[in-house]
Amino acid sequence: MPLPAAHLVHDSNGHGQLSSGPTLSEARDAYIKLKGVGKDKTFIRGASRNVDAVIKQLGDRPIDRYSSSDAAALRDAILDRGSVEISNYAYCKSDKTSDHTAPNY
């Protein structure tokens, strides 16, 4: 029996695992459409910039095909670029035994 709406399912990684979820760029566009109503253009610019950075580093995949190792690779790439704010935030988040707090953005 054929899969209904099979044309909407993405082969995300070439290994035959299928996803019916939206790509990250589609999710970004939906987010901006839903949450951006009445917001300043800096909201849209910020949301787009952050998602575009992920897409540039990891590719535009269905959102259920990103893994925790992808997140770690993105973090490492950001830290390698020397972002002090991100590195301070990552340090504070990973140091669960200290009294440090993450920067309040």
Buried (B, 14 or more C-beta within 10 A) or exposed (E): EEEEEEEEBBEBEEEEEBBEBBBBBEBBBEBBEEEBEEEEEEEBEEBBEEBBEBBEBBBBBBBEBBEEEBEEEBBEBBBEEEEEEBBEBBEBEEEEEEEEEEEEE
